Amino acid sequence: MFRPEGITTYQEWDFDNFKFIIHELFLYAVAILIKLERFQQAAMLLSQRYYVPGNSDYGCNVMVSFTIFSQYMESLRCRNSRLNLRHLSLRANLLKERCQTTGIDFRYLMQADFVLFIRAELYSEGLSDRWWPEILLYIGHFPGPFEIFARAESKRYFEKIKCLFEIDSPNDFKQLLEEYKQRKRELPRWEFNSFVPAQLLNIEKLATKP
């Protein structure tokens, strides 16, 4: 995803194809594991630190979180502008189009994107350590909670999924949600489109039933 050692002449978007594919593969890996209720395996991908040797050139930590797989792509911005496409997110469009032939329902991909977003928000170490949930652009105006959070009304099911976020109870989400409410933390937005995390999390009903 970054300049290989020894390369001195390059454009910032020369590696964008790798950025796209790696991001897509990671998103699908998490989506499939969650769909199959392999929550511990998915949690391992989210808690794992990843080695990026090139960071040492800039005095940055070489061990980073999974948010390293969410990289801005300048080439898509240029394409959108050059062709006057006026898309809110070309990357989201590509992910949605490519999903149609994978055998994985797009809602599972959106669910994974949201899980990655919330997990990153809970443990973010700064603005550069965030996961931009590209495809939540398609969430719609009146979405219900994602499947795992709807199922997590059950205390037993909540116990299964809480490893994804390294939390103990639904209350551990509430500080983050309060920061959104008070505008201390900004939500992703595509012009007038955004989403309500509390609604997608099913926060009022989590772990309220046996």
C-alpha positions in Angstrom: 0.0 0.0 0.0 3.0 2.3 0.4 6.2 3.2 -1.5 8.5 0.1 -1.8 12.1 0.5 -0.5 14.4 1.9 -3.1 11.6 3.7 -5.1 12.2 7.4 -5.3 10.0 8.5 -8.2 6.3 7.8 -7.7 2.8 9.4 -7.5 0.7 9.1 -4.3 -1.9 7.1 -6.2 0.5 4.5 -7.7 -0.4 2.0 -4.9 -4.2 2.7 -4.8 -5.1 -0.6 -6.5 -3.4 -2.4 -3.5 -5.1 -0.1 -1.0 -8.5 -0.9 -2.5 -8.0 -4.7 -2.7 -6.5 -5.1 0.8 -9.3 -3.0 2.3 -11.9 -5.0 0.5 -10.4 -8.4 1.5 -10.1 -7.4 5.2 -13.7 -6.2 5.1 -14.9 -9.5 3.6 -12.9 -11.5 6.1 -14.5 -9.8 9.0 -18.0 -9.9 7.4 -17.8 -13.7 6.8 -16.5 -14.5 10.2 -19.3 -12.5 11.9 -21.9 -14.0 9.6 -20.7 -17.5 10.6 -20.6 -16.4 14.3 -16.9 -16.9 14.5 -16.7 -14.0 16.8 -13.4 -14.9 18.5 -11.6 -15.3 15.2 -13.0 -11.9 14.0 -12.0 -10.4 17.4 -8.4 -11.6 16.8 -8.2 -9.7 13.5 -9.5 -6.6 15.3 -7.2 -6.8 18.3 -4.1 -7.8 16.4 -1.4 -5.2 15.9 0.2 -5.0 12.4 3.8 -4.3 11.5 4.4 -1.4 9.1 8.2 -1.0 8.8 8.0 2.2 6.7 6.5 4.1 9.6 9.9 4.2 11.2 11.0 6.6 8.4 8.6 9.2 9.8 9.2 8.6 13.5 5.9 6.7 13.8 5.0 3.5 15.6 5.7 0.5 13.4 3.0 -1.5 15.2 -0.5 -0.3 14.3 -4.1 -1.2 14.5 -6.3 -2.7 11.8 -7.2 0.9 10.7 -4.1 0.7 8.6 -6.2 -1.1 6.0 -8.5 1.9 5.6 -6.4 4.2 3.4 -7.5 7.3 1.5 -7.4 6.9 -2.3 -6.5 10.0 -4.2 -7.0 8.3 -7.6 -10.8 7.9 -6.9 -11.1 11.6 -6.0 -9.4 12.6 -9.2 -11.5 10.3 -11.3 -14.7 11.6 -9.7 -13.6 15.2 -10.4 -12.2 14.6 -13.9 -15.3 12.8 -15.2 -17.6 15.1 -13.2 -19.3 12.0 -11.8 -20.5 13.7 -8.6 -20.6 10.4 -6.7 -20.5 10.8 -2.9 -18.1 7.9 -2.7 -16.7 6.1 -5.7 -15.1 3.5 -3.4 -18.5 2.7 -1.9 -19.9 2.4 -5.4 -17.2 -0.1 -6.4 -17.6 -2.1 -3.2 -21.3 -2.4 -3.7 -21.0 -3.3 -7.4 -18.4 -6.0 -6.8 -20.4 -7.5 -3.9 -23.2 -8.6 -6.3 -21.2 -11.6 -7.6 -19.6 -12.7 -4.3 -22.4 -14.7 -2.7 -22.2 -12.5 0.4 -25.3 -10.3 1.0 -24.3 -6.7 1.0 -25.9 -6.2 4.5 -23.2 -8.4 6.0 -20.6 -6.2 4.4 -22.3 -3.1 5.9 -22.5 -4.8 9.3 -18.8 -5.6 9.2 -18.0 -2.0 8.2 -20.0 -0.7 11.2 -18.4 -3.1 13.6 -14.9 -2.0 12.4 -16.0 1.6 12.7 -17.2 1.3 16.3 -14.3 -0.9 17.4 -11.9 1.7 16.1 -13.8 4.6 17.7 -13.6 2.9 21.1 -9.8 2.6 21.0 -8.8 5.4 18.6 -5.4 6.9 19.3 -6.1 10.0 17.1 -7.7 11.2 13.9 -5.3 9.0 11.9 -6.4 5.9 13.7 -10.0 5.8 12.5 -11.9 3.5 10.3 -14.0 5.2 7.6 -17.1 3.1 7.0 -17.3 3.6 3.3 -20.4 1.6 2.5 -22.6 3.0 5.4 -23.4 5.6 2.8 -26.1 3.1 1.7 -27.6 2.5 5.1 -30.8 4.4 4.3 -32.8 6.9 6.4 -34.7 4.5 8.7 -32.5 1.5 9.3 -33.1 -0.9 12.1 -30.2 -2.4 14.1 -27.7 -4.7 12.4 -28.4 -8.4 12.8 -25.9 -9.2 15.6 -27.1 -6.2 17.7 -30.8 -7.2 17.2 -29.9 -10.7 18.3 -27.9 -9.3 21.2 -31.1 -8.3 23.0 -30.4 -11.7 24.5 -27.8 -11.6 27.2 -26.4 -14.9 26.0 -25.9 -13.6 22.5 -24.4 -10.3 23.8 -21.9 -12.4 25.7 -20.8 -14.0 22.4 -20.3 -10.7 20.5 -18.8 -8.5 23.2 -15.3 -9.9 22.4 -15.5 -7.9 19.1 -15.3 -4.7 21.1 -13.4 -5.9 24.2 -16.2 -4.6 26.4 -18.0 -6.1 29.4 -21.5 -4.5 29.1 -23.6 -2.3 26.9 -22.8 0.6 29.1 -19.3 0.6 27.7 -20.7 2.0 24.5 -22.5 4.9 26.2 -19.6 7.3 26.6 -18.8 7.1 22.9 -22.5 7.6 22.0 -22.7 10.6 24.4 -19.7 12.2 22.7 -21.5 11.9 19.3 -24.6 13.4 20.9 -22.7 16.4 22.3 -20.8 16.9 19.1 -17.5 16.2 20.8 -16.8 13.6 18.2 -17.9 13.9 14.6 -19.7 11.2 12.7 -18.8 10.3 9.1 -20.9 12.3 6.7 -21.5 12.3 2.9 -23.1 15.7 2.3 -26.5 15.2 4.0 -26.1 11.5 4.6 -25.0 10.0 7.9 -26.2 7.4 10.4 -27.1 7.0 14.0 -24.8 4.6 15.9 -27.2 4.2 18.8 -29.9 3.0 16.5 -27.6 0.5 14.6 -26.3 -0.8 17.9 -29.8 -1.3 19.3 -28.3 0.3 22.4 -31.6 0.5 24.4 -32.3 -3.2 24.1 -28.9 -4.8 24.3 -28.7 -7.6 26.8 -32.2 -6.9 28.2 -33.6 -10.4 27.7 -32.3 -13.9 28.8 
